[in-house]
Amino acid sequence: TDRHGMGHRVYHQKNGGLMLKLIKTRMTIFSTLVVFILFITFGAFLYFGLDRLLHEQFDRQLYLLADAIEDSYGTDQGYFTFLEAGTNNYEQARNNWVRIVDPSGGIYFQSDRYRDDPVAFPLEAARAHVGRKPKYFYRNFQIDREKDYRSIILAVIRDPEAGALYWVEVGEPLKHINNSLAFFRKLLLASLPLVLITVAAASFYVVNRLIRPVSLMANRAERISFENLNQRLPVINYKDEVGRLAITFNNLLQRLEASFRQQRQLLSNISHELKTPLTVLRTHWEPELSNGNLPQELREKLAGDVEELARLSKMVDDLSLLSRSLEDLSNLERQETDLTQLLSQLIGDLRVIAELKQQEIIWQPPPTIRVGGDPRYLKRLFMNLIDNAIKYTPEGGRIAVTCAEAAGRVLVTVVDNGIGIPAKDLPRLFERFYRAENSHQTGKGSGLGLPIAKWIAEAHLGRLQLESAPGLGCTVTVELPAW
């Protein structure tokens, strides 16, 4: 029953806020995930690039030393000048992993490193490689299953037909490369959380800045209804897409405001044009009802016409009230109003109508209860509710009106045992000119009473609720703030 009231707006404000928070969270997670994937990809690229670079440099150092030793062999001397005792080259060879093997597999030279950690020379692989280009190859091997090594084996060939005279093997442990790669892996893993936290914080900040104009627009849009169409959405930047969207919505609101203004003006003009002739007709015909010279049949027809004129006059009054904007209703002449007295007087007037249908209006006036509001509109509010109860309650029915105050709120309840309202009609009862299906059977009502009552209740910072079921009557509750 409060589909377009404050509760409806608060509900959508909460859901709109949750939706924007969800969007910000998703965008932050998405950007963080993208950076995470890029970081892993780039880190893997750097890692494998570093691995390749270190191995290329490592292999280059092995080759330079092996090539220098191979190049120092002279067929005339029959030995390697690089290995002459007492030279710097000889000391370099002794302190590295160097050995020279003859074609039979015998050791020509072997540094101390190879003696400390002996490993078999791959003679068959070396023989099989002779004649290929390049004339060297690399191999990886382990010592004690923990130490990783890499060596180059280079053939000493002076006459291709004679084959290899010797093989020079120069090796080095891969410890430094493995340590460097392990350090780089640890650095990547250690920096990953810091990078993700930094990116997530930066993404949240940027996304929040980007979403902020949309959030402001959504909050303002949720507060705009037909009672304050003069408000506009904030335009933070006229040049970006969000600013253009706000301008488009503002233009739409401007057109809606003009349309509502024309609608209210049309209703005002129609009600003004109809009110005077209807009043004149009632003034002419009502005195004729007491004319004793009129035939009974004509008097009954005239009474029906007068009743219809009264109904039309009330409808015109309703149209006149509809033509006033809710902005006018929100600026009511608020004053302290004795609600107990107002209801007692109103019920006293309406009892006359109820008695014509042998209906009973039950009303026990409570101690004085005061509310703040405009007595004219409050009277119209409760008159519409009680009048509806009289219309849709069959002859001999009962209507109970109660009024109570609790926790700073005043509750007025109108309960009848009338025909009730189908469940499918309840959501639309507060739409203008809408009439429930069973109300057409009575031929009464214009579909304006409940919408006007609801407007007046909300204009007094209250609310109106309705409960009903076919054959079980109707219960209408008005809640207003106490004075």
C-alpha positions as CSV (number, residue, x, y, z in Angstrom):
1,T,0.0,0.0,0.0
2,D,3.0,2.3,0.0
3,R,4.4,1.5,-3.4
4,H,5.2,5.1,-4.3
5,G,5.7,6.4,-0.8
6,M,8.6,7.0,1.5
7,G,9.1,3.3,2.3
8,H,9.3,2.6,-1.5
9,R,12.0,5.2,-1.9
10,V,14.0,4.1,1.1
11,Y,13.8,0.5,-0.1
12,H,15.2,1.5,-3.5
13,Q,17.8,3.8,-2.0
14,K,19.1,0.9,0.0
15,N,19.1,-1.4,-3.0
16,G,20.6,1.3,-5.2
17,G,23.4,1.8,-2.7
18,L,24.0,-1.9,-2.4
19,M,24.1,-2.2,-6.2
20,L,26.7,0.6,-6.5
21,K,28.8,-1.0,-3.8
22,L,28.5,-4.3,-5.6
23,I,29.7,-2.6,-8.8
24,K,32.6,-1.0,-7.1
25,T,33.6,-4.3,-5.5
26,R,33.3,-6.1,-8.8
27,M,35.4,-3.5,-10.6
28,T,38.0,-3.5,-7.9
29,I,38.2,-7.3,-7.9
30,F,38.3,-7.4,-11.7
31,S,41.1,-4.8,-11.9
32,T,43.1,-6.6,-9.2
33,L,42.6,-9.9,-10.9
34,V,43.8,-8.4,-14.2
35,V,46.9,-7.0,-12.5
36,F,47.5,-10.3,-10.8
37,I,47.4,-12.1,-14.1
38,L,49.7,-9.5,-15.7
39,F,52.1,-9.7,-12.8
40,I,52.3,-13.5,-13.0
41,T,52.7,-13.4,-16.7
42,F,55.3,-10.6,-16.6
43,G,57.1,-12.3,-13.7
44,A,57.2,-15.6,-15.5
45,F,58.6,-13.8,-18.6
46,L,61.3,-12.1,-16.5
47,Y,62.1,-15.3,-14.7
48,F,62.6,-17.4,-17.8
49,G,64.4,-14.6,-19.5
50,L,66.7,-14.3,-16.5
51,D,67.2,-18.1,-16.5
52,R,68.1,-18.0,-20.2
53,L,70.4,-15.0,-19.8
54,L,72.3,-16.5,-16.9
55,H,72.7,-19.8,-18.7
56,E,73.9,-18.1,-21.9
57,Q,76.5,-16.1,-19.9
58,F,77.5,-19.3,-18.0
59,D,77.9,-21.3,-21.2
60,R,79.9,-18.4,-22.7
61,Q,82.4,-18.5,-19.8
62,L,82.8,-22.3,-20.1
63,Y,83.3,-22.0,-23.9
64,L,85.9,-19.2,-23.6
65,L,88.1,-21.2,-21.2
66,A,87.7,-24.5,-23.1
67,D,88.5,-22.8,-26.4
68,A,91.6,-21.1,-24.9
69,I,92.8,-24.5,-23.7
70,E,92.0,-26.2,-27.1
71,D,93.7,-23.5,-29.1
72,S,96.9,-23.8,-27.1
73,Y,97.5,-27.3,-28.3
74,G,100.3,-27.6,-30.9
75,T,101.0,-30.7,-32.9
76,D,104.6,-29.8,-33.1
77,Q,105.1,-29.6,-29.3
78,G,102.5,-32.3,-28.6
79,Y,101.2,-30.6,-25.5
80,F,98.9,-27.7,-24.3
81,T,100.9,-24.6,-23.7
82,F,98.0,-23.2,-21.6
83,L,98.8,-25.8,-19.0
84,E,102.5,-25.0,-18.6
85,A,103.4,-25.1,-14.9
86,G,104.0,-21.8,-13.2
87,T,101.8,-19.7,-15.5
88,N,98.6,-17.9,-14.5
89,N,96.7,-20.0,-17.0
90,Y,97.9,-23.2,-15.3
91,E,96.7,-21.9,-11.9
92,Q,93.4,-20.9,-13.5
93,A,92.9,-24.4,-14.9
94,R,93.8,-26.0,-11.6
95,N,91.3,-23.9,-9.7
96,N,88.5,-24.7,-12.1
97,W,86.8,-27.9,-13.2
98,V,89.1,-28.8,-16.1
99,R,90.2,-32.1,-17.4
100,I,91.6,-33.4,-20.7
101,V,90.9,-36.9,-22.0
102,D,92.7,-38.8,-24.8
103,P,90.8,-40.9,-27.4
104,S,91.2,-44.0,-25.2
105,G,89.6,-42.4,-22.2
106,G,92.8,-41.8,-20.4
107,I,93.2,-38.7,-18.3
108,Y,95.8,-36.3,-19.8
109,F,95.0,-33.5,-17.3
110,Q,92.7,-33.2,-14.4
111,S,92.2,-30.3,-12.0
112,D,91.9,-30.7,-8.2
113,R,88.2,-30.1,-8.4
114,Y,87.6,-33.2,-10.5
115,R,89.8,-35.3,-8.2
116,D,87.7,-34.2,-5.2
117,D,84.4,-34.9,-6.9
118,P,85.1,-37.6,-9.5
119,V,82.6,-38.1,-12.3
120,A,82.9,-40.4,-15.3
121,F,83.7,-38.9,-18.6
122,P,81.0,-39.5,-21.3
123,L,83.5,-41.1,-23.8
124,E,80.9,-42.7,-26.1
125,A,78.9,-39.4,-26.4
126,A,82.1,-37.5,-27.1
127,R,83.1,-40.0,-29.9
128,A,79.6,-39.9,-31.4
129,H,79.8,-36.1,-31.6
130,V,83.1,-36.0,-33.6
131,G,82.5,-34.6,-37.1
132,R,79.4,-32.6,-36.1
133,K,79.2,-28.8,-35.9
134,P,79.8,-27.2,-33.6
135,K,82.6,-29.4,-32.4
136,Y,81.5,-29.0,-28.8
137,F,78.4,-29.9,-26.7
138,Y,77.1,-29.2,-23.2
139,R,75.9,-31.6,-20.6
140,N,74.3,-31.4,-17.1
141,F,75.2,-33.8,-14.3
142,Q,74.9,-34.2,-10.6
143,I,77.3,-35.2,-7.9
144,D,76.0,-36.7,-4.7
145,R,72.4,-36.0,-6.0
146,E,72.6,-32.5,-4.6
147,K,75.2,-30.7,-6.6
148,D,74.1,-29.6,-10.1
149,Y,76.9,-29.1,-12.6
150,R,77.2,-28.1,-16.2
151,S,80.2,-28.7,-18.5
152,I,81.3,-28.2,-22.1
153,I,83.1,-30.9,-23.9
154,L,85.2,-29.6,-26.9
155,A,87.1,-31.9,-29.3
156,V,90.7,-31.1,-30.2
157,I,90.9,-31.8,-33.9
158,R,93.8,-30.8,-36.2
159,D,93.2,-33.3,-39.0
160,P,89.5,-34.2,-39.5
161,E,90.4,-37.5,-41.0
162,A,92.5,-38.4,-38.0
163,G,89.7,-37.7,-35.6
164,A,89.9,-36.1,-32.2
165,L,93.3,-36.0,-30.5
166,Y,91.8,-35.0,-27.1
167,W,88.7,-33.8,-25.5
168,V,88.7,-30.7,-23.3
169,E,86.0,-30.6,-20.6
170,V,85.4,-27.5,-18.6
171,G,82.7,-27.5,-16.0
172,E,81.2,-25.3,-13.2
173,P,78.6,-25.9,-10.5
174,L,75.2,-24.3,-11.2
175,K,75.0,-23.1,-7.6
176,H,75.2,-19.4,-8.4
177,I,72.6,-19.6,-11.2
178,N,70.2,-21.6,-9.0
179,N,70.7,-19.2,-6.1
180,S,70.0,-16.2,-8.3
181,L,66.9,-17.8,-9.7
182,A,65.7,-18.8,-6.2
183,F,66.2,-15.3,-4.9
184,F,64.3,-13.9,-7.9
185,R,61.4,-16.3,-7.2
186,K,61.3,-15.3,-3.5
187,L,61.4,-11.6,-4.5
188,L,58.4,-12.2,-6.9
189,L,56.4,-14.1,-4.3
190,A,57.2,-11.6,-1.6
191,S,56.3,-8.6,-3.7
192,L,53.0,-10.2,-5.0
193,P,50.9,-9.4,-1.9
194,L,52.3,-5.9,-1.7
195,V,51.5,-5.3,-5.4
196,L,48.0,-6.7,-5.1
197,I,47.2,-4.7,-1.9
198,T,48.5,-1.5,-3.6
199,V,46.6,-2.2,-6.8
200,A,43.4,-3.1,-4.9
201,A,43.6,0.1,-2.9
202,A,44.4,2.2,-5.9
203,S,41.7,0.5,-8.0
204,F,39.1,1.1,-5.2
205,Y,40.1,4.7,-5.0
206,V,39.9,5.3,-8.8
207,V,36.6,3.3,-9.1
208,N,35.1,5.2,-6.2
209,R,36.0,8.5,-7.9
210,L,34.5,7.2,-11.2
211,I,31.3,5.8,-9.5
212,R,30.8,8.9,-7.2
213,P,29.0,10.9,-9.9
214,V,26.7,8.0,-10.7
215,S,26.1,7.4,-6.9
216,L,25.1,11.1,-6.5
217,M,22.8,10.8,-9.5
218,A,21.2,7.6,-8.2
219,N,20.7,9.1,-4.7
220,R,19.1,12.2,-6.1
221,A,17.0,10.3,-8.6
222,E,15.6,8.1,-5.8
223,R,14.4,11.2,-4.0
224,I,12.6,12.6,-7.0
225,S,9.0,11.8,-7.4
226,F,6.0,13.7,-9.0
227,E,5.8,15.8,-5.9
228,N,9.2,17.4,-6.4
229,L,9.8,17.2,-10.2
230,N,11.5,20.6,-10.0
231,Q,14.7,18.9,-8.6
232,R,17.5,18.0,-11.0
233,L,20.4,15.5,-11.0
234,P,23.8,16.9,-10.3
235,V,26.1,17.4,-13.3
236,I,29.7,17.2,-12.1
237,N,31.4,17.3,-15.6
238,Y,29.5,18.4,-18.6
239,K,32.0,16.9,-21.0
240,D,32.2,13.2,-20.0
241,E,29.6,10.5,-20.6
242,V,28.2,10.6,-17.1
243,G,27.7,14.3,-17.3
244,R,25.9,13.9,-20.6
245,L,23.7,11.2,-19.1
246,A,22.8,13.5,-16.2
247,I,21.9,16.3,-18.7
248,T,19.7,13.9,-20.6
249,F,17.9,12.8,-17.5
250,N,17.4,16.5,-16.4
251,N,15.9,17.3,-19.8
252,L,13.5,14.3,-19.3
253,L,12.6,15.6,-15.8
254,Q,11.9,19.0,-17.3
255,R,9.5,17.5,-19.9
256,L,7.8,15.4,-17.2
257,E,7.4,18.4,-15.0
258,A,5.8,20.4,-17.8
259,S,3.5,17.4,-18.6
260,F,2.4,17.1,-14.9
261,R,1.9,20.9,-14.8
262,Q,-0.3,20.7,-17.9
263,Q,-2.2,17.8,-16.4
264,R,-2.9,19.6,-13.2
265,Q,-4.0,22.7,-15.1
266,L,-6.4,20.6,-17.2
267,L,-7.9,19.0,-14.1
268,S,-8.3,22.4,-12.6
269,N,-10.0,23.9,-15.7
270,I,-12.3,20.9,-16.0
271,S,-13.4,21.0,-12.4
272,H,-13.9,24.7,-12.5
273,E,-16.0,24.5,-15.7
274,L,-18.2,21.7,-14.3
275,K,-18.6,23.0,-10.7
276,T,-20.8,26.0,-11.5
277,P,-23.4,24.3,-13.8
278,L,-23.7,21.4,-11.4
279,T,-24.3,23.7,-8.5
280,V,-26.9,25.6,-10.5
281,L,-28.7,22.3,-11.4
282,R,-28.8,21.1,-7.8
283,T,-30.1,24.6,-6.7
284,H,-32.9,24.3,-9.2
285,W,-33.9,20.7,-8.6
286,E,-33.5,20.1,-4.9
287,P,-36.4,22.5,-3.9
288,E,-38.7,20.7,-6.4
289,L,-38.4,17.5,-4.3
290,S,-40.6,19.2,-1.7
291,N,-43.2,20.2,-4.3
292,G,-46.4,18.3,-3.4
293,N,-47.9,18.8,-6.8
294,L,-45.3,16.6,-8.5
295,P,-46.4,13.0,-9.3
296,Q,-44.7,10.3,-7.3
297,E,-43.0,8.8,-10.3
298,L,-41.6,12.1,-11.4
299,R,-40.5,12.9,-7.8
300,E,-38.6,9.6,-7.6
301,K,-36.8,10.2,-10.9
302,L,-36.0,13.7,-9.8
303,A,-34.6,12.3,-6.5
304,G,-32.3,10.0,-8.5
305,D,-31.1,12.8,-10.6
306,V,-30.4,15.0,-7.6
307,E,-28.4,12.1,-6.1
308,E,-26.4,11.7,-9.3
309,L,-25.8,15.4,-9.3
310,A,-24.5,15.1,-5.7
311,R,-22.1,12.3,-6.8
312,L,-20.9,14.4,-9.7
313,S,-20.4,17.4,-7.5
314,K,-18.2,15.3,-5.2
315,M,-16.2,14.0,-8.1
316,V,-15.6,17.5,-9.3
317,D,-14.4,18.4,-5.8
318,D,-12.1,15.5,-6.0
319,L,-10.8,16.6,-9.3
320,S,-10.2,20.0,-8.0
321,L,-8.2,18.6,-5.1
322,L,-6.2,16.4,-7.6
323,S,-5.3,19.5,-9.6
324,R,-3.3,20.8,-6.6
325,S,0.2,19.6,-6.5
326,L,1.5,17.6,-3.6
327,E,3.9,20.4,-3.1
328,D,1.0,22.5,-2.0
329,L,-0.2,19.7,0.3
330,S,3.2,19.5,1.9
331,N,2.9,23.2,2.8
332,L,-0.3,22.7,4.8
333,E,-1.4,25.1,7.5
334,R,-0.2,22.8,10.2
335,Q,-1.8,23.5,13.6
336,E,-2.7,21.7,16.7
337,T,-5.9,19.8,15.9
338,D,-8.2,17.9,18.3
339,L,-8.6,14.7,16.3
340,T,-11.1,13.2,18.8
341,Q,-13.4,16.2,18.3
342,L,-12.9,16.2,14.5
343,L,-13.8,12.5,14.2
344,S,-16.8,12.8,16.6
345,Q,-18.3,15.7,14.5
346,L,-17.6,13.9,11.2
347,I,-19.1,10.6,12.4
348,G,-22.1,12.4,13.7
349,D,-22.7,13.9,10.2
350,L,-22.2,10.6,8.4
351,R,-24.4,8.6,10.8
352,V,-27.4,10.2,9.0
353,I,-26.3,8.5,5.7
354,A,-25.5,5.2,7.5
355,E,-28.9,5.1,9.1
356,L,-30.6,5.3,5.6
357,K,-29.0,1.8,5.0
358,Q,-29.7,0.6,8.6
359,Q,-26.0,0.6,9.3
360,E,-24.4,1.1,12.7
361,I,-21.3,3.2,13.1
362,I,-19.5,2.2,16.3
363,W,-17.4,5.0,17.8
364,Q,-16.2,5.3,21.4
365,P,-14.5,8.7,21.6
366,P,-11.1,8.4,23.4
367,P,-9.6,11.1,25.6
368,T,-8.5,14.1,23.7
369,I,-5.9,13.1,21.1
370,R,-4.1,15.9,19.2
371,V,-2.2,15.8,15.9
372,G,-0.5,18.5,13.9
373,G,-2.2,19.2,10.6
374,D,-4.7,21.1,8.5
375,P,-8.3,20.3,9.9
376,R,-9.8,20.7,6.4
377,Y,-7.7,18.0,4.8
378,L,-7.8,15.7,7.8
379,K,-11.6,15.9,7.7
380,R,-11.5,15.1,4.0
381,L,-9.2,12.2,4.7
382,F,-11.4,10.4,7.2
383,M,-14.6,11.4,5.4
384,N,-13.4,9.5,2.3
385,L,-12.5,6.4,4.4
386,I,-15.8,6.3,6.4
387,D,-17.9,7.2,3.3
388,N,-16.2,4.3,1.4
389,A,-17.1,2.0,4.3
390,I,-20.7,3.1,4.1
391,K,-20.9,2.6,0.3
392,Y,-19.5,-0.9,0.3
393,T,-21.1,-2.3,3.4
394,P,-24.5,-3.8,2.8
395,E,-27.7,-2.8,4.6
396,G,-27.7,-3.7,8.3
397,G,-23.9,-3.8,8.4
398,R,-21.5,-2.4,11.0
399,I,-18.6,0.1,10.8
400,A,-16.2,0.5,13.7
401,V,-13.9,3.5,14.1
402,T,-11.2,3.6,16.7
403,C,-8.5,6.1,17.6
404,A,-5.5,5.5,19.9
405,E,-2.1,7.0,20.6
406,A,1.1,5.1,21.4
407,A,4.8,5.9,21.2
408,G,4.2,9.3,19.7
409,R,2.0,8.0,16.9
410,V,-1.7,8.2,16.4
411,L,-3.6,5.2,14.9
412,V,-7.1,5.6,13.4
413,T,-8.7,2.4,12.2
414,V,-11.9,2.1,10.1
415,V,-13.2,-1.5,10.0
416,D,-16.3,-2.7,8.2
417,N,-18.0,-6.0,7.4
418,G,-18.7,-5.1,3.8
419,I,-18.1,-6.9,0.5
420,G,-14.3,-6.8,0.8
421,I,-11.7,-6.4,-1.9
422,P,-10.1,-9.1,-4.1
423,A,-6.4,-9.7,-3.5
424,K,-5.6,-8.9,-7.1
425,D,-7.1,-5.4,-6.7
426,L,-5.3,-4.4,-3.5
427,P,-2.0,-3.2,-5.1
428,R,-3.8,-0.8,-7.5
429,L,-6.4,0.7,-5.1
430,F,-4.4,3.9,-4.7
431,E,-4.1,4.6,-8.4
432,R,-6.3,7.4,-9.6
433,F,-9.7,6.4,-11.0
434,Y,-9.0,2.7,-10.4
435,R,-12.0,0.8,-9.1
436,A,-12.0,-2.8,-7.8
437,E,-14.0,-5.3,-9.8
438,N,-16.7,-5.8,-7.2
439,S,-17.2,-2.0,-6.8
440,H,-18.6,-1.9,-10.3
441,Q,-21.5,-4.0,-9.1
442,T,-22.6,-1.3,-6.8
443,G,-22.2,1.5,-9.4
444,K,-20.7,3.8,-6.7
445,G,-17.5,5.5,-6.3
446,S,-15.2,7.4,-8.7
447,G,-11.8,5.8,-7.9
448,L,-10.5,9.0,-6.3
449,G,-11.3,8.6,-2.6
450,L,-8.5,6.4,-1.6
451,P,-5.8,8.1,-3.6
452,I,-6.8,11.4,-2.1
453,A,-6.8,9.9,1.4
454,K,-3.4,8.5,0.9
455,W,-2.0,11.8,-0.4
456,I,-3.3,13.6,2.6
457,A,-2.0,11.1,5.0
458,E,1.5,11.3,3.5
459,A,1.4,15.1,3.4
460,H,0.9,14.9,7.2
461,L,4.0,12.7,7.5
462,G,1.9,9.7,8.0
463,R,0.9,6.6,6.1
464,L,-2.2,4.7,5.1
465,Q,-2.5,0.9,5.1
466,L,-5.4,-1.3,3.8
467,E,-6.2,-5.0,4.5
468,S,-9.1,-6.8,2.9
469,A,-10.5,-10.0,1.5
470,P,-13.7,-10.8,-0.4
471,G,-16.6,-11.2,2.0
472,L,-14.5,-10.4,5.1
473,G,-14.8,-6.6,5.0
474,C,-12.0,-4.1,4.9
475,T,-9.7,-2.6,7.5
476,V,-8.0,0.8,6.8
477,T,-5.4,2.1,9.2
478,V,-4.1,5.7,9.2
479,E,-0.9,6.4,11.2
480,L,-0.1,10.1,12.0
481,P,2.5,11.7,14.2
482,A,1.1,12.9,17.5
483,W,1.3,16.6,18.4
